[in-house]
């Protein structure tokens, strides 16, 4: 500044005095935005006009950062006082705080009081009186928060504002900034003509008019009530009928020339549900869950089928193993399946009572008991003592004893309390005289008195009589015509090839699908 008159020299001297005061506050540069005209004659006059300005005082990491309105500046005692101060973003409990120059590390003017430059024609922007958010214990962040780009308008912007010009964006969240500049945007240049034009265009596009409708909540219920769903779907159905497409819920109105994306244009072959035909149909017919018809066969045809299969290599030992596996799988499912057989449930092992006779059906039951015992089921096998038994029964019994299962020969050794499941293998297809034996009647009475459910394995045909009423029955290969006391009928696959069925005159197509045991329903 080059003084050309006594008045300008007085202004420069007064301005130099206040600069000297603030220069003693910190060695770093502090920023002061003011007008270019000075009309002060004394320091007291100049200090008085700076009263009311908003400043930020950084006193270092110990005292922190203070913000407030300048209430007094004492040149003699080198102090400055702030009214309504905020300490690190929190309002102080005292109405006024006084700072000494030696405690001040940095001083920044956030807002200059209106009219402090007497000859200036600029109009200062109104700034919110809320404090800038300052993180506690980190005064260094104040330099970023309260930088001149955020806290005040530049010289060029203040001189370009006129009373009739629209203001900047509406301020939100109590920001000190009068505009919405980003944190990394530089301060506009002083020749702000171009920036002022761009600002005016931004105000027209993004100004207050954009926020007028944001204060009211959207009425979802009211707008939903305006939508007539029935009328809209009615129009869609009428349009689809007119265009030839199939309407919703009326498949008979479909035009054959129009198909939807999920419709098959290739005609599938009609489903044949009777895929098994026998030369001599039995007294009953069953059907699977998918609707396939499974006819029953007589015991003579069943016996001839197994004989042909054994001649082709499907020996009795193989049949016993397959029957034991299928029966044990069904029993494990009836006992609870994966819900019960878990590592956390080993202390609640299920108990199964296995009642067997000295015949092939008994050997099938022993094979089933061996597999159950291997799956952590407590199996109690009842088999009466005989002088001579079938070789298949003897071999299966030897394997069962290796599993740790319990074998008893007297009804007295069976548990008195109900067990989880009873598997009945007492009956035989040929030797019906066994029903008159004392051990058979005693075992049948125990099973009927015990309240456990009964699974009958390979039961005989109806007419022979069953002393034990079963809840489920498992037939092999093809079902026999069973009595009503057999309960629900299941069928298991023991691995008989298709050509074996053809040799005995049966046209066979497997009804099992992906399973080895399937339920059958009375047709």
C-alpha positions, 0 to 999 in steps of 0.5 A: 500500500502506497499512502498518497495523503495524510488520511491514507497514512492514518489508515495504513498506520491503524491497520498496521497496529492491528496487524502487529497485534495479530502477528504476535498471536502466531508465526503462521499466516492468518487469513483476513478477508476485508474490503479494499477501502479503509477509513479508520483513523485510530486503532480503537476505531478500527478495533471497535468496528471488528467487534461482533465478527465471528472468529476461530482461535486455535490454542494448541492441543492442550486448550483446544479450539474456540469459536465465537463472536468478538466482544472486545480487543484490548491492545494494552493487555494483549487480550481478545474476548469472545461472547457465546463461545464454543469449545471444540464444537461444544457450547461453553457454559460461560457467556464469555471467554478471554484469551491472551496473545501468548496462548493463541496459536492461530486466529481465523476470521470466519465472518466479518461484521456487516458494515465494518468497511465503511466505504465498501458497497458490498453486502455480506452474506448472512452466516449461521451462528451454529458452530463448526463441528470440530472433533474432540481432541484433534484441533489440527482438523480445524484447519480443514473444517474452517478453511477460507473455502468453506467459511466465508465468501471470497472478495469477488463474490461479495462484491458481485452480490446484489440485493435482488440476486438469488442466493446460493443453494439452500444450506443444510445441516447448519453449515458455516458455508453460504454455498455448496462447494466441495472440500477440495474445490479452490477459492474462486478468483477475484475477477469473479465475473465468469464465476458469478455468471456460472453461480447465477446459472447454478442458482436457477437450476439447483436453487431454492426451487429444488427443495420446495417439495422435499419438506412434505412426505410422500402419501403412499396410501393416497397414491395407492388408492388411485390405482384401480387394480381390478380395472387394470387387470380387466383391460389386460385380459381383454387385450390378451383375448383380442390378440389371441393370447391365453387369458389368466385362469381360462386355459380353454380359451387359448388360441393354438397359434399363440404361446407364452414363453413358458409353454411347450410348443412340442407335443409330449407323448401321452403318459401310460400309467399301466406299464406293468402287465402280468399274465394272471392279475391278482386280486388287488391293484396298487398305484404309486404316488406318481399314478403308475399302476402296480398289479399284485401277483399270486404267490406261485408266480412270485415264487417262480419269478425268484427261482428264475432270478436265482438261476440267472445269478441273483442268489438267495444271499443277494436277495437277503442282503438287498431285502435287509438294506431296504427294510433297514432304510425304511425302519430308520426313516420310521424311527425319525431319520436325520432328525433323530440320528444325529451326533447330539442324540447318541444318548437316546438310541432307539430300541427295535424288537425283531421277531423272527422265525426259522425260515427265509423271512426270518433270515431277511429280518436278521439281515435287517437287524444287522444293518440297524445295529450297525446304525447305532440302533439297539436291536433285540432279536427274538429267535426260538431255539431249534435243533436245526435251522436253514443255512441262510438263517445260521449265516445271518445269525452269525453276522448279527452276533458280530454287531453287538446286538442282543439275541433272546430265545424266550419271550420273558427276556423281551422288554416289558416297556414299549419299544420304538419299533417292532419288526415282525418276521414270524410268518412264512408263506408255506409253513402255516403250521408254525402259527400253532406253535407255543413260541409263535403265539407267545411272541404274537401276544407280546407284540399285540400287548406292546404299544409299539408300531409294527412293521411286517416284512414280506407278509403272506397273502391274505387268507392265511391269517396274521396273528400280529396286526401291522401298521406297515408292510414291506413287499418284495419285487411285486406285491402280493394281495395282502389282507386289510390287517397289513396296514400301509403297503410299501414295495422294495426293489431287490434287483431283479432284471427286466428280462427275468420278468419277461421270462415269466410273462411279466411286462415290467417297467420299474416304478421305483424312479430314484428310490428303492422303497416306494409307498403303494396305494389301493387303486 
